[in-house]
Amino acid sequence: MPPLISVIMSTYNRENIVGSAIESILAQSFSDFEFIIINDNSTDNTLEKLKSYNDKRIVILNNKKNNGCTFNYHKAHNIAKGEYIAHIDDDDISFPKRLEKQYLYMEQYKDIALSGTFIETFGENMRPSWVFYTSPLMLDFIMNLYNPVCHSSVIYRKSFFDKYQINYDITKKCAQDYDLYKQILFKGGKIANIDEVLVQYRMHKNRLTDIKETQDIQIYNADKTRKELISRFFSDTQTEELLKLTYDFPFNNYKTEDVEKALNLFIQNEKSRKKYKEDLIEEVINNLEEGRFKF
């Protein structure tokens, strides 16, 4: 019998911290899973660390060259045998009941294609969690502004991905998760967050999103995804205006008045009104004025 869940992870030069991520998965209350770990040609002792675990659920793949995490996620997705696929970054920690609670959630809500969870941040360069919206419609809307789902917390329904031929885009070195969520929305899928902290998200200077060399790529890819999402409702000129108004939102020094102007454009737009209720957008405006988007 194939496992119910395939957990996938890509790792590179994480000999000192990858063990915490692995052990958090092996200690899950839900045990019916395989754990696919791709070592991306590490130059330290990461591979030796992986091999030190004697657990038949672990499947280790060792790349002969460094392919990048997106390529590895794509590969792991293709070989995964589970009904659901869960992801964890090699520097994060899953709480013991994470898989159990996500499995039960996905079984209860069959219309959800992918779900994440609330997170707790820890480590260096601390910032608060940016994950606090839960409902599919709200997440669909917020995706026009930024990525409101923590990749290290997600689980998704493989049958939905197979049906619509969705997978990680190997051309996206960074912000590949944001692009993945976009693909789901474009196929009519729903995304949700469970309102419980089930993952610890490690902040440190060597995290891919915080390394200077990859930050520009991250921003470029994220803006490209936002542009594709926003253009569902606006003309090219309006889309460019919205991108400028929300460029640094919510992680950098954005201007509250610019973001509020962008949100009001959504309210005024006839096409977006057909999809999003006005009170939903007004809730985001209220959150903005309350200072909730301070990361």
C-alpha positions as CSV (number, residue, x, y, z in Angstrom):
1,M,0.0,0.0,0.0
2,P,1.3,3.5,-0.9
3,P,1.6,5.9,2.0
4,L,-1.2,8.4,2.5
5,I,1.3,11.4,2.7
6,S,4.6,12.1,0.9
7,V,6.7,14.6,2.7
8,I,9.2,16.3,0.5
9,M,12.3,18.3,1.4
10,S,15.3,19.7,-0.5
11,T,18.5,20.4,1.4
12,Y,21.9,21.9,0.7
13,N,24.7,22.5,3.2
14,R,22.6,22.3,6.3
15,E,24.6,19.8,8.3
16,N,24.0,21.7,11.5
17,I,20.3,22.3,11.4
18,V,18.7,19.8,9.0
19,G,18.5,17.2,11.8
20,S,15.9,19.3,13.6
21,A,13.7,19.4,10.5
22,I,14.1,15.6,9.9
23,E,13.4,14.7,13.5
24,S,10.3,16.8,13.6
25,I,8.8,14.8,10.8
26,L,9.9,11.4,12.1
27,A,8.3,12.3,15.4
28,Q,4.8,13.0,13.9
29,S,1.8,11.5,15.5
30,F,0.6,10.6,12.0
31,S,3.0,7.8,10.8
32,D,1.7,6.7,7.4
33,F,4.1,8.7,5.2
34,E,7.2,8.5,3.1
35,F,9.9,11.2,3.5
36,I,11.6,12.1,0.3
37,I,14.8,14.1,1.0
38,I,16.9,15.4,-1.9
39,N,20.4,16.3,-1.1
40,D,21.4,19.0,-3.6
41,N,25.1,18.1,-4.0
42,S,26.0,19.5,-0.6
43,T,29.7,20.2,0.0
44,D,29.6,19.7,3.8
45,N,28.4,16.7,5.8
46,T,24.7,17.0,5.1
47,L,24.6,13.7,3.2
48,E,26.2,11.9,6.1
49,K,23.7,13.4,8.4
50,L,20.8,12.2,6.3
51,K,22.2,8.7,6.2
52,S,22.5,8.6,9.9
53,Y,18.8,8.1,10.3
54,N,17.6,4.5,10.3
55,D,14.0,4.9,9.3
56,K,12.5,2.9,6.4
57,R,10.2,5.9,5.6
58,I,13.1,8.0,4.5
59,V,14.0,8.0,0.8
60,I,17.3,9.8,0.1
61,L,18.1,11.1,-3.4
62,N,21.6,12.5,-3.9
63,N,22.1,14.9,-6.8
64,K,25.4,14.8,-8.7
65,K,25.2,18.5,-9.2
66,N,23.5,21.4,-7.6
67,N,20.1,21.8,-9.3
68,G,18.4,24.2,-7.0
69,C,15.4,23.6,-4.7
70,T,12.7,24.2,-7.3
71,F,14.1,21.5,-9.5
72,N,14.1,19.2,-6.5
73,Y,10.6,20.0,-5.5
74,H,9.4,19.3,-9.0
75,K,11.3,16.0,-9.0
76,A,10.0,14.9,-5.6
77,H,6.5,15.7,-6.6
78,N,6.8,13.4,-9.6
79,I,8.0,10.4,-7.7
80,A,5.8,10.9,-4.6
81,K,3.4,8.1,-4.0
82,G,1.2,9.7,-1.4
83,E,-2.4,10.9,-1.8
84,Y,-1.2,14.1,-0.3
85,I,2.1,15.9,-0.5
86,A,3.5,17.9,2.4
87,H,6.5,20.2,2.2
88,I,9.0,21.2,4.8
89,D,12.1,23.4,4.4
90,D,15.4,22.0,5.7
91,D,15.7,24.6,8.4
92,D,12.2,24.6,9.9
93,I,10.4,22.4,12.5
94,S,7.0,20.8,12.3
95,F,5.0,20.4,15.5
96,P,4.2,16.7,16.4
97,K,0.5,16.8,15.3
98,R,1.1,18.8,12.1
99,L,0.5,16.0,9.6
100,E,-2.3,14.5,11.6
101,K,-4.2,17.8,11.7
102,Q,-3.6,18.7,8.1
103,Y,-4.6,15.2,6.9
104,L,-7.9,15.4,8.9
105,Y,-8.5,18.9,7.6
106,M,-8.0,17.9,3.9
107,E,-10.2,14.9,4.4
108,Q,-13.0,17.0,5.9
109,Y,-12.8,19.8,3.3
110,K,-12.6,18.0,-0.1
111,D,-12.8,21.2,-2.0
112,I,-9.5,22.5,-0.7
113,A,-6.6,21.9,-3.1
114,L,-3.8,23.1,-0.7
115,S,-3.7,24.2,2.9
116,G,-1.1,25.8,5.1
117,T,-1.0,26.5,8.8
118,F,-0.2,29.4,11.1
119,I,3.5,29.6,12.0
120,E,5.8,30.7,14.8
121,T,9.0,32.4,13.8
122,F,12.3,31.9,15.7
123,G,16.0,32.5,15.3
124,E,18.0,35.4,13.9
125,N,16.6,38.5,12.1
126,M,13.3,38.0,13.8
127,R,10.0,39.3,12.3
128,P,6.4,38.5,13.2
129,S,4.5,35.9,11.3
130,W,2.8,37.2,8.1
131,V,0.3,34.3,8.1
132,F,-3.0,35.2,9.6
133,Y,-5.8,34.9,7.0
134,T,-7.5,31.5,6.7
135,S,-10.5,31.5,4.3
136,P,-10.1,30.5,0.6
137,L,-11.7,33.7,-0.7
138,M,-9.6,36.0,1.5
139,L,-6.4,34.2,0.5
140,D,-7.4,34.4,-3.1
141,F,-7.7,38.2,-2.8
142,I,-4.6,38.6,-0.7
143,M,-2.6,36.7,-3.3
144,N,-3.0,39.8,-5.5
145,L,-0.9,41.7,-3.0
146,Y,1.6,39.2,-1.5
147,N,2.0,35.6,-0.6
148,P,0.0,34.8,2.6
149,V,0.9,31.1,2.9
150,C,4.1,29.7,4.4
151,H,5.5,27.1,2.0
152,S,7.1,25.1,4.8
153,S,3.6,24.5,6.2
154,V,1.7,23.3,3.1
155,I,0.0,20.1,2.2
156,Y,-1.7,19.6,-1.1
157,R,-4.0,17.1,-2.8
158,K,-2.0,15.3,-5.5
159,S,-5.1,14.3,-7.5
160,F,-5.9,17.9,-8.1
161,F,-2.4,18.7,-9.2
162,D,-2.4,15.6,-11.5
163,K,-5.7,16.5,-13.0
164,Y,-4.6,20.0,-14.0
165,Q,-0.9,19.1,-14.6
166,I,0.3,21.5,-11.8
167,N,3.8,21.3,-10.6
168,Y,6.7,23.5,-9.4
169,D,7.9,25.7,-12.4
170,I,11.6,24.8,-12.6
171,T,12.3,28.2,-14.3
172,K,11.5,29.9,-10.9
173,K,14.6,29.8,-8.7
174,C,12.8,31.8,-6.1
175,A,9.2,32.5,-5.2
176,Q,8.3,29.1,-6.7
177,D,5.7,28.6,-4.0
178,Y,3.9,31.8,-4.9
179,D,3.8,30.7,-8.6
180,L,2.5,27.3,-7.5
181,Y,-0.4,28.9,-5.6
182,K,-1.2,31.0,-8.7
183,Q,-1.4,27.9,-10.8
184,I,-4.0,26.4,-8.3
185,L,-6.1,29.6,-8.4
186,F,-6.0,29.7,-12.2
187,K,-7.5,26.2,-12.3
188,G,-10.3,27.1,-9.9
189,G,-8.7,25.5,-6.8
190,K,-9.1,26.7,-3.3
191,I,-6.3,27.5,-0.8
192,A,-6.8,27.7,3.0
193,N,-4.8,28.2,6.2
194,I,-5.5,26.2,9.3
195,D,-5.7,28.7,12.2
196,E,-3.3,26.9,14.4
197,V,0.5,27.2,14.7
198,L,1.9,23.8,13.5
199,V,5.3,24.9,12.1
200,Q,8.2,26.8,13.5
201,Y,9.8,29.0,10.8
202,R,13.5,29.6,11.3
203,M,14.8,33.1,10.6
204,H,18.6,33.3,9.8
205,K,20.9,35.1,7.4
206,N,21.5,32.1,5.2
207,R,17.8,31.6,4.4
208,L,17.3,31.7,0.6
209,T,14.9,34.6,0.8
210,D,17.3,36.6,2.9
211,I,20.5,36.1,0.8
212,K,21.3,39.3,-1.2
213,E,22.2,37.3,-4.4
214,T,18.7,35.8,-4.5
215,Q,16.6,38.7,-3.2
216,D,16.4,40.4,-6.5
217,I,15.3,37.2,-8.2
218,Q,12.7,36.7,-5.4
219,I,11.3,40.2,-5.9
220,Y,11.3,39.8,-9.8
221,N,9.5,36.5,-9.7
222,A,7.0,37.5,-7.0
223,D,6.1,40.7,-9.0
224,K,5.7,38.6,-12.1
225,T,3.2,36.4,-10.3
226,R,1.4,39.3,-8.8
227,K,1.1,40.9,-12.2
228,E,-0.5,37.7,-13.6
229,L,-2.9,37.6,-10.7
230,I,-3.9,41.2,-10.8
231,S,-4.4,41.2,-14.6
232,R,-7.3,38.9,-14.1
233,F,-9.3,42.0,-13.2
234,F,-7.6,45.1,-14.5
235,S,-6.3,46.6,-17.8
236,D,-2.5,46.6,-18.4
237,T,-2.3,50.2,-17.4
238,Q,-4.2,49.7,-14.2
239,T,-2.2,46.6,-13.4
240,E,1.1,48.5,-13.6
241,E,-0.4,51.2,-11.4
242,L,-1.4,48.6,-8.8
243,L,2.0,47.0,-8.9
244,K,3.7,50.3,-8.2
245,L,1.3,51.2,-5.4
246,T,1.9,47.9,-3.6
247,Y,5.5,47.2,-4.6
248,D,7.0,47.0,-1.1
249,F,3.9,45.7,0.6
250,P,3.9,44.2,3.3
251,F,7.6,43.3,4.1
252,N,9.4,46.6,3.4
253,N,8.9,50.4,3.7
254,Y,5.6,50.6,1.9
255,K,3.3,53.7,2.1
256,T,0.0,53.0,3.8
257,E,-1.8,55.5,1.7
258,D,-0.6,53.9,-1.5
259,V,-1.7,50.4,-0.5
260,E,-5.1,51.9,0.7
261,K,-5.5,53.5,-2.7
262,A,-4.8,50.2,-4.4
263,L,-7.4,48.4,-2.2
264,N,-10.0,51.1,-3.1
265,L,-9.2,50.4,-6.8
266,F,-10.2,46.8,-6.2
267,I,-13.5,48.0,-4.6
268,Q,-14.2,50.3,-7.5
269,N,-13.4,47.7,-10.2
270,E,-16.5,46.0,-11.6
271,K,-14.7,42.7,-12.5
272,S,-13.2,42.3,-9.1
273,R,-16.5,43.1,-7.4
274,K,-18.0,40.0,-9.0
275,K,-15.4,37.8,-7.3
276,Y,-14.6,39.6,-4.0
277,K,-17.2,41.0,-1.6
278,E,-16.6,44.7,-0.8
279,D,-16.7,44.0,3.0
280,L,-13.8,41.5,2.5
281,I,-11.6,44.2,0.9
282,E,-12.7,46.7,3.6
283,E,-11.5,44.2,6.3
284,V,-8.1,44.3,4.7
285,I,-8.2,48.1,4.7
286,N,-9.1,48.1,8.4
287,N,-6.2,45.7,9.1
288,L,-3.9,48.0,7.2
289,E,-5.1,51.0,9.3
290,E,-4.7,49.0,12.5
291,G,-1.0,48.4,11.6
292,R,-1.4,44.6,11.3
293,F,0.9,44.5,8.2
294,K,4.1,45.4,10.1
295,F,6.7,42.6,9.3
